[in-house]
Structures are given as C-alpha cells and as structure tokens.
C-alpha cells in the first residue's frame, strides 16, 4: 500500500513517514514501524508478543520497549491513553488501532484527466483498427450523370469487392435528382 490515512494523518510506509497536513510528524523508526503494523491490521487486537516479534525481530527486548514506543506514538500523534482516538490498550492482551483507516482518494482532476486520456487512446485505437482493416468508399449517383459515368462507378465498386471477396462490404446507393 502506497499510503494509509489514519484519521487526519497520512502514513507513507515506504518513507517511514507520517504527515499531519503538510507537516512531517517526527517519529522514531521503530515507532513508525509499529504504527504501520497496527494500521495494516485496523481493529484487530495484536498481542504484545506479536508486536515485539514483528517490530524488534531477533532482538532481545522487554515489554517496556513496546510500552515506551506506544507512549511516544500517543504523544507525537496527540492521542490520549485514557480516551484514545488512535491506539487502544487492551489490558493484559496488547493494542488495537481504533482510528478510521483508509486508502487516500484519487483527486477528481486525476480521474477526469485519466478518463479523457483513456477515451482518446481508445478512439485512436478504433480509428487505427478500422483504417487498417477496412476500406470505405462512398459513391453517389445522380440523374444528371451519364450512363457511362454510372457504369464506371459500378465497375469500381465491383473491383473493390473482387479484391477482398471474403471481406464485409456494405453498399448503399441513392439517386439524387
């Protein structure tokens, strides 16, 4: 996931950064990793041991490191342990991210632009296909034409059909007086 919105925060896992509006929220790398881990599992109670194993892989650390990291997250993200909006402590179990988590919405201008680009490319593809796979000739006849001119047009039409006997041909005619 390229970005995660957590309430009014924007978390970018690949950068290990959290933004509040345009301001970068300064977090220690392990605290950011912890937030990412929780954000990828919103609403789930994650045990302390699972968090320690996931964030401090292979390091011998105690629960106090995790507790300290949670405390730092709450302080930097303006969350209150007594009435949490982001991270809830589940006594004797672990922690749960209770904030609203979602992917960022695409901007309207991007949706409009991409749909116009798609429509343009689709039109070019159709025109290209039609121009390379079909031959369109329009012949009209009028009563003021000589019989010879009409016969010449009919011979041209017949020649087109003979060149591609298996093709699809549509012949329409009208006499304009």
PyMOL commands that set and color helices and strands:
alter all, ss='L'
color gray80, all
select helices_A, chain A and resi 13-15+29-39+48-55+63-76+108-133+147-163
alter helices_A, ss='H'
color red, helices_A
select strands_A, chain A and resi 4-6+9-12+17-20+23-25+46-47+87-90+94-97+101-102+141-142+175-176
alter strands_A, ss='S'
color yellow, strands_A
deselect
rebuild
show_as cartoon
